[in-house]
Amino acid sequence: MQNLSTLRLLGTGRHWKSARISALKAMLAWSVVVLLICLAQTASASAQLAPNQTHGFGNGRLVTFTYLQNFDCVDQPTMDLDFNHVLAQSDPNEMQTPICQAVTEPTEDPTGGDIKHTAHLYVFIPFFSVDVDTNPAHAMPCPDGGRPTELCGTALGAKLIELFGFLPEAWKATVNPAITTQCPDPNHNVPGTCTMHASSVDLSQTLVALGKIPGPPTAPIFVPTPNHSHVVDNSRVNSVPIWWEVRPVLILHQSDWPAADGGSGITSSKAMDDAEAAGRAIEVGSNFFLFFSSHESAHGGH
């Protein structure tokens, strides 16, 4: 009887252990399902942008910008952004149209603070052509309600091809699918647009600096805002809303262009500095400022 009772107890123990293992397996399987659902929801949430948001990169990771004011292109009293030889302080016409000009930098940001202490937003411009495009009809069309003198459409394409031998992805109406840009963003998928940005920029000083036209400029050369992506300094990845100086960076090689998820290409200011030192990128300042907060996204990046 004792042996029989022992066997029964052992049998009961084996059955209990087997049932416990089955229950643990079921719980583990359910936990995996829940985890996958949460990851999918997190990825979906981080991939979706509000109408006043864009993506950017920083410290090798994907970040999200939330814009809370319109842009500002600072014009100081002793500047002459329209090159008519009349200083802004005596030229009311210069105040009527924002002139967002690369290369030209004011001494103060929109707060009146010294620009030396203003945060930097590195605006990456794809200054290359994936397929050496020489079709001027592929350039950004003229925007509705644009400036009468704006260089756009086929005329823009023809001029850029004349100057550079190809149509840069920066001003193509549709960027080659081999790369992606953060502006235009999915909510503003119109060439030359991005939330709370200027819709046109003055390219005159840039072309002079590149040696493509003689200087000094005699008038602004307004073109649609180029397709672009963004990078911030590592210390600014998570930032409260502040003014940022737009610093255009011409990216000359496709291999340096950042992937949409930040998994390859230049996604940090350090990598950008290295590319500039190697002659693969060109950085300049501007009088163009944007106001937004920045925070690290839930996924993406190295």
C-alpha positions as CSV (number, residue, x, y, z in Angstrom):
1,M,0.0,0.0,0.0
2,Q,2.8,2.4,0.8
3,N,4.5,1.8,-2.6
4,L,1.1,2.3,-4.3
5,S,0.5,5.6,-2.4
6,T,4.0,6.8,-3.3
7,L,3.5,6.0,-7.0
8,R,0.2,7.9,-6.9
9,L,1.9,10.9,-5.3
10,L,4.7,10.8,-7.9
11,G,2.1,10.5,-10.7
12,T,0.2,13.5,-9.3
13,G,3.5,15.5,-9.1
14,R,4.3,14.7,-12.7
15,H,0.8,15.7,-13.9
16,W,1.1,19.0,-11.8
17,K,4.5,19.8,-13.3
18,S,3.3,19.1,-16.8
19,A,0.3,21.3,-16.3
20,R,2.4,24.1,-14.9
21,I,4.8,24.0,-17.9
22,S,1.8,24.1,-20.2
23,A,0.4,27.1,-18.4
24,L,3.8,28.9,-18.5
25,K,4.1,28.2,-22.2
26,A,0.7,29.7,-22.8
27,M,1.5,32.7,-20.7
28,L,4.8,33.2,-22.6
29,A,3.1,32.9,-25.9
30,W,0.5,35.5,-24.9
31,S,3.2,37.8,-23.6
32,V,5.0,37.7,-26.9
33,V,1.7,38.5,-28.7
34,V,1.1,41.5,-26.4
35,L,4.7,42.6,-26.8
36,L,4.4,42.5,-30.6
37,I,1.2,44.4,-30.6
38,C,2.7,47.1,-28.3
39,L,5.8,47.4,-30.5
40,A,3.6,47.7,-33.6
41,Q,1.5,50.4,-31.9
42,T,4.6,52.3,-30.7
43,A,6.2,52.1,-34.2
44,S,3.0,53.3,-35.8
45,A,2.6,56.2,-33.3
46,S,6.2,57.3,-33.7
47,A,6.0,57.1,-37.5
48,Q,2.9,59.3,-37.6
49,L,3.4,63.1,-37.5
50,A,1.1,65.8,-36.4
51,P,0.4,68.5,-39.0
52,N,2.9,70.8,-37.2
53,Q,5.7,68.2,-37.0
54,T,8.6,66.9,-39.0
55,H,11.3,64.3,-38.4
56,G,15.0,65.0,-38.0
57,F,18.1,63.2,-36.8
58,G,20.5,63.7,-33.9
59,N,23.1,61.6,-32.2
60,G,22.6,58.9,-34.8
61,R,18.9,58.6,-34.0
62,L,15.5,59.7,-35.3
63,V,14.0,62.7,-33.6
64,T,10.7,64.6,-33.9
65,F,10.3,68.4,-34.2
66,T,7.2,70.2,-33.1
67,Y,6.8,73.7,-34.6
68,L,5.0,76.3,-32.5
69,Q,5.6,79.6,-34.5
70,N,6.2,80.6,-38.0
71,F,9.7,81.0,-39.4
72,D,11.6,84.3,-39.3
73,C,14.2,85.6,-41.8
74,V,16.0,88.3,-39.9
75,D,16.7,91.6,-41.7
76,Q,18.8,94.1,-39.7
77,P,18.9,97.8,-40.3
78,T,22.2,97.9,-42.0
79,M,21.6,94.9,-44.3
80,D,20.7,95.1,-48.0
81,L,19.1,91.7,-48.7
82,D,17.5,92.8,-52.0
83,F,20.8,94.3,-53.3
84,N,19.3,97.6,-54.4
85,H,22.1,99.6,-52.6
86,V,19.6,101.0,-50.0
87,L,20.0,99.8,-46.5
88,A,17.0,98.1,-44.9
89,Q,16.6,100.9,-42.4
90,S,15.7,103.2,-45.3
91,D,14.1,100.7,-47.6
92,P,10.5,99.9,-46.5
93,N,9.9,97.8,-49.6
94,E,12.5,95.3,-48.3
95,M,10.3,94.7,-45.3
96,Q,7.3,93.6,-47.4
97,T,8.7,90.2,-48.6
98,P,10.6,87.7,-46.4
99,I,14.1,87.3,-47.9
100,C,15.5,84.0,-46.6
101,Q,19.1,84.1,-47.7
102,A,21.8,81.4,-47.3
103,V,25.4,82.5,-46.5
104,T,24.2,85.9,-45.1
105,E,24.0,85.8,-41.3
106,P,22.7,88.5,-38.9
107,T,24.5,89.2,-35.6
108,E,21.3,88.5,-33.6
109,D,18.6,85.8,-33.7
110,P,14.8,86.6,-33.5
111,T,15.0,87.0,-29.7
112,G,17.7,89.7,-30.0
113,G,20.3,87.3,-28.6
114,D,23.8,86.9,-29.9
115,I,23.7,84.4,-32.8
116,K,26.9,82.8,-31.5
117,H,24.7,81.3,-28.8
118,T,21.8,80.2,-31.0
119,A,21.0,76.5,-31.5
120,H,21.9,75.1,-35.0
121,L,19.6,73.3,-37.3
122,Y,21.6,71.7,-40.0
123,V,19.4,71.5,-43.1
124,F,20.7,68.7,-45.4
125,I,20.2,69.5,-49.1
126,P,20.7,66.6,-51.6
127,F,23.0,68.4,-54.0
128,F,23.5,65.4,-56.2
129,S,21.4,63.5,-58.7
130,V,20.8,59.7,-58.3
131,D,20.4,59.2,-62.0
132,V,22.3,62.2,-63.4
133,D,18.9,63.7,-64.4
134,T,19.1,66.3,-67.2
135,N,15.4,66.8,-67.9
136,P,14.5,70.3,-66.9
137,A,10.8,69.4,-66.8
138,H,11.5,67.3,-63.6
139,A,12.2,70.5,-61.6
140,M,9.7,71.8,-59.0
141,P,6.8,73.6,-60.6
142,C,6.0,77.2,-59.8
143,P,3.9,77.4,-56.6
144,D,0.4,78.9,-56.5
145,G,0.7,82.5,-55.5
146,G,4.5,82.4,-55.7
147,R,6.7,85.4,-56.3
148,P,6.5,86.9,-59.9
149,T,10.3,86.7,-60.2
150,E,10.7,83.2,-58.7
151,L,12.9,80.8,-60.7
152,C,10.8,77.6,-60.9
153,G,9.5,74.9,-63.2
154,T,11.3,74.2,-66.4
155,A,13.3,77.5,-66.2
156,L,14.7,76.4,-62.8
157,G,15.6,73.0,-64.2
158,A,17.3,74.4,-67.2
159,K,19.3,76.9,-65.1
160,L,20.5,74.2,-62.6
161,I,21.4,71.8,-65.4
162,E,23.4,74.6,-67.0
163,L,25.2,75.4,-63.8
164,F,25.8,71.9,-62.4
165,G,25.4,69.5,-65.3
166,F,22.4,67.8,-63.7
167,L,19.2,68.5,-61.8
168,P,19.9,68.1,-58.1
169,E,17.4,66.0,-56.1
170,A,17.0,69.1,-54.0
171,W,14.8,70.8,-56.6
172,K,13.1,67.8,-58.3
173,A,9.3,67.7,-58.1
174,T,9.6,64.1,-57.2
175,V,12.7,62.9,-55.4
176,N,14.3,59.7,-56.8
177,P,12.9,56.8,-54.8
178,A,16.5,55.7,-54.0
179,I,16.5,58.4,-51.3
180,T,14.0,60.0,-48.9
181,T,13.7,63.5,-47.5
182,Q,12.0,64.8,-44.4
183,C,10.6,67.8,-46.2
184,P,8.2,67.8,-47.8
185,D,6.8,65.6,-45.1
186,P,3.8,63.2,-45.5
187,N,1.3,65.9,-44.3
188,H,2.6,68.5,-46.7
189,N,3.6,66.4,-49.7
190,V,3.8,69.4,-52.1
191,P,7.2,70.2,-53.6
192,G,8.9,73.2,-52.0
193,T,6.8,73.1,-48.8
194,C,7.2,72.0,-45.2
195,T,5.2,73.0,-42.1
196,M,5.9,76.5,-40.8
197,H,8.8,76.9,-43.3
198,A,9.3,79.6,-45.9
199,S,8.1,78.4,-49.3
200,S,11.0,80.1,-51.2
201,V,14.6,80.9,-50.5
202,D,17.2,83.3,-52.1
203,L,19.9,81.3,-53.8
204,S,22.0,84.3,-55.0
205,Q,24.7,84.3,-52.4
206,T,25.1,80.5,-52.6
207,L,25.7,80.6,-56.3
208,V,28.2,83.3,-55.9
209,A,30.0,81.4,-53.1
210,L,30.1,78.3,-55.3
211,G,31.6,80.3,-58.1
212,K,28.6,79.7,-60.4
213,I,27.7,83.3,-61.0
214,P,29.8,86.5,-60.7
215,G,29.4,88.5,-57.5
216,P,28.2,90.5,-55.8
217,P,24.6,89.7,-56.5
218,T,22.5,92.4,-58.1
219,A,19.1,90.9,-57.0
220,P,17.8,87.9,-55.1
221,I,17.3,84.7,-57.0
222,F,14.2,83.2,-55.4
223,V,13.7,79.4,-55.9
224,P,11.3,77.0,-54.1
225,T,12.5,75.7,-50.8
226,P,14.5,72.6,-51.6
227,N,13.7,69.1,-50.6
228,H,15.7,68.5,-47.4
229,S,16.3,66.6,-44.1
230,H,17.4,67.8,-40.7
231,V,20.2,67.2,-38.1
232,V,20.7,68.8,-34.7
233,D,23.6,68.7,-32.3
234,N,23.7,65.8,-29.8
235,S,23.1,68.2,-26.9
236,R,19.9,69.4,-28.6
237,V,18.2,66.1,-29.3
238,N,15.7,66.7,-26.5
239,S,15.0,70.4,-26.4
240,V,12.2,72.7,-25.2
241,P,10.8,75.1,-27.9
242,I,13.6,77.5,-29.0
243,W,14.7,79.4,-32.0
244,W,17.2,77.6,-34.3
245,E,19.4,79.1,-36.9
246,V,19.0,77.2,-40.2
247,R,22.5,76.2,-41.5
248,P,22.2,74.7,-45.0
249,V,24.5,71.8,-45.6
250,L,25.0,70.7,-49.2
251,I,25.4,66.9,-49.3
252,L,27.4,66.1,-52.4
253,H,27.4,62.3,-52.4
254,Q,24.4,60.0,-52.3
255,S,26.2,57.5,-50.0
256,D,26.2,60.2,-47.2
257,W,22.4,60.8,-47.5
258,P,20.6,59.6,-44.3
259,A,18.1,56.8,-44.7
260,A,14.5,57.4,-43.5
261,D,15.0,55.4,-40.3
262,G,18.4,56.9,-39.6
263,G,20.0,53.5,-40.1
264,S,22.7,54.7,-42.5
265,G,24.2,58.0,-43.8
266,I,24.9,61.1,-41.9
267,T,22.7,61.3,-38.8
268,S,24.8,63.2,-36.3
269,S,26.7,66.5,-36.3
270,K,29.9,64.6,-35.7
271,A,29.5,62.6,-38.9
272,M,28.5,65.8,-40.7
273,D,31.7,67.5,-39.5
274,D,33.7,64.5,-40.8
275,A,32.1,64.8,-44.2
276,E,32.7,68.5,-44.4
277,A,36.4,67.9,-43.5
278,A,36.6,65.4,-46.3
279,G,35.1,67.8,-48.8
280,R,31.9,65.7,-49.2
281,A,29.6,68.4,-47.7
282,I,29.5,72.2,-47.6
283,E,28.0,74.1,-44.6
284,V,27.0,77.8,-44.6
285,G,25.0,80.0,-42.3
286,S,21.8,81.9,-43.1
287,N,19.4,84.6,-41.8
288,F,16.6,81.9,-41.7
289,F,15.3,80.8,-38.3
290,L,12.7,78.2,-37.2
291,F,11.0,77.8,-33.8
292,F,10.3,74.2,-32.5
293,S,10.9,71.7,-29.8
294,S,12.8,68.4,-30.4
295,H,12.5,65.0,-28.8
296,E,14.0,61.6,-29.5
297,S,11.6,59.3,-31.3
298,A,10.6,55.9,-29.9
299,H,12.4,54.0,-32.6
300,G,14.8,54.4,-35.5
301,G,18.5,55.2,-35.8
302,H,21.7,53.2,-35.2
